C-alpha cells in the first residue's frame, strides 16, 4: 500500500483561521510556531510549511483585516525552528521574482546545513506591480514571463548548490580546507540572470533543498513537472484530485522523470467529532466563523471590484457586472478572470438559492475531511490509494493547537492501517519523502 505523506501548514494570511475562537493565539509569537512545529514532529509529519507575503495586502485603500502585521520572515523563523525540532522538514515560501539566485541559494543552503538536511523551498512568482513597488525592479515582470524567470532562477541555483564536488573538503589537510579544483565556477548568461560566481558554502546534506511548487495553470503544471519535488495542489475533491494527479504525472516523462519523483499534496482542512453528526455540525459552525458577514462582502469585492458595503450579505449577488480593471483590492492573488468567475458564481447561487455569504462559504472552502477520526483516516487513505494525492498539507483552523487532535486521534489509525510511518527512518526531508539525493556536480 502507498504510504501517506503529511505536511503541516501554519495558518494566517487567509480566511481559514478562526480568529474569534478562545483557543486562538498569536500569529507572530515564536511560541505559536514552536507549538505547531513540535506537534507536527510528534505526529511524524514530513514537513512544516510557511506561507509568505512581501507586502501587506490592501482592501479599499486600507490594510486587509485578515492580514498579519509583524509576522517573521520565513527563513529566519525556520532557522530558529531548526534548533527546537530534530527531524521535521522546514519549508519556506520565497518569491523567485524579487530575489536573486546567489543570495537565495546561500540562505537555503544555510538552512539545510543548520537543520542537518531538512530544508525546502516553496517557489512562488509574482507579476503584481503593487507588490513590486517594494523593490527596485518594481512590477516590471509580465505575467507571461514569471515562470520563465522562475525556471532560470532554479537552474542557476541548482548549479550553485551542486558546484562543490562531494569530496571538495580536504579533511586530510586541515591547512588547506578546500581541495584544488573542488569548487566549480558557475557561469551563466540568460534573459534574466548574468552571473559568474563560486559558491561560498560547501555542499549541503541534501545537496539542494526539496522544491515545492503550487501553480495550477498549464504553465504552472509544466514548471512543476520539470522542476518540483512536491506540488501543493488545490485539487482536493476525489475526482479533481485524480485528474490533476494523472495530468501532472503524465508530464514527467518529457523531463526524464519517473512518477515517484514528484509528490502531489493538496492543501486540505479537517474537522473531527465523536460522531458524524457532531463533526458535521462543528464543520458548519467553523465555516460560518471563518466567513462572517464583512468577510463575505470583502471576498466578493475582490471579484466584483467595487464597494459592496451597501449590500446585504444575507441577500442576493449584485446584478451589476464586475469591473475587470479595478484596483480596489491590492496584493491578493487573482481568483480568475472577474467576468468568468462572476458568471460561474451566479450559476451556483441561482441553482442552490444562496445568499452572498452562503455563496462565499460554498466557493471558498477547501475540501474538508469531516467525521470521526476513523472516517477521516479512511478518507485520507482512499485518496492516496486511488491516486488522487500522494499526501496532504493540513491547514488547521486554529493557531497553534489546531493539529493536536489530528495527531492524537487520526495518526494512530493511519499507523494501524500500515499507511503511515511509526518512526522517522531517515534524517533528511528527502528521506521522509522517498526522494533521491543528487550526487554528481552539475556540468
C-alpha positions, 0 to 999 in steps of 0.5 A: 500500500502507498504510504501517506505523506503529511505536511503541516501548514501554519495558518494566517494570511487567509480566511481559514483561521478562526480568529474569534475562537478562545483557543486562538493565539498569536500569529507572530509569537515564536511560541505559536510556531514552536507549538505547531512545529513540535506537534507536527514532529510528534505526529511524524509529519514530513514537513512544516510549511510557511506561507509568505507575503512581501507586502501587506495586502490592501482592501479599499485603500486600507490594510486587509483585516485578515492580514498579519502585521509583524509576522517573521520572515520565513527563513529566519523563523525556520532557522530558529525552528531548526534548533527546537525540532530534530527531524521535521522538514522546514519549508519556506515560501520565497518569491523567485521574482524579487530575489536573486539566485546567489543570495537565495541559494546561500540562505537555503543552503544555510538552512539545510546545513543548520537543520542537518538536511531538512530544508525546502523551498516553496517557489512562488512568482509574482507579476503584481506591480503593487507588490513590486513597488517594494523593490527596485525592479518594481512590477516590471515582470509580465505575467507571461514571463514569471515562470520563465524567470522562475525556471532560470532562477532554479537552474542557476541555483541548482548549479550553485548548490551542486558546484562543490564536488562531494569530496571538495573538503580536504579533511586530510589537510586541515591547512588547506580546507578546500581541495584544488579544483573542488569548487566549480565556477558557475557561469551563466548568461540568460534573459534574466540572470548574468552571473559568474560566481563560486559558491561560498558554502560547501555542499549541503546534506541534501545537496539542494533543498526539496522544491515545492511548487503550487501553480495550477495553470498549464504553465504552472503544471509544466514548471512543476513537472520539470522542476518540483519535488512536491506540488501543493495542489488545490485539487482536493475533491476525489475526482479533481484530485485524480485528474490533476494527479494523472495530468501532472504525472503524465508530464514527467516523462518529457523531463526524464522523470519517473512518477515517484519523483514528484509528490502531489499534496493538496492543501486540505482542512479537517474537522473531527467529532465523536460522531458524524453528526457532531463533526458535521455540525462543528464543520458548519459552525467553523465555516460560518466563523471563518466567513462572517458577514464583512468577510463575505462582502470583502471576498466578493469585492475582490471579484466584483471590484467595487464597494459592496458595503451597501449590500446585504450579505444575507441577500442576493449577488449584485446584478451589476457586472464586475469591473475587470480593471479595478484596483480596489483590492491590492496584493491578493492573488487573482481568483480568475478572470472577474467576468468568468468567475462572476458568471460561474458564481451566479450559476451556483447561487441561482441553482442552490438559492444562496445568499452572498455569504452562503455563496462565499462559504460554498466557493471558498472552502477547501475540501474538508475531511469531516467525521470521526477520526476513523472516517477521516483516516479512511478518507485520507487513505482512499485518496492516496490509494486511488491516486488522487494525492500522494499526501496532504498539507493540513491547514488547521483552523486554529493557531497553534493547537489546531493539529493536536487532535489530528495527531492524537486521534487520526495518526494512530489509525493511519499507523494501524492501517500500515499507511503511515510511518511509526518512526522517522527512518531517515534524517533528511526531508528527502528521506521522509519523502522517498526522494533521491539525493543528487550526487554528481556536480552539475556540468 
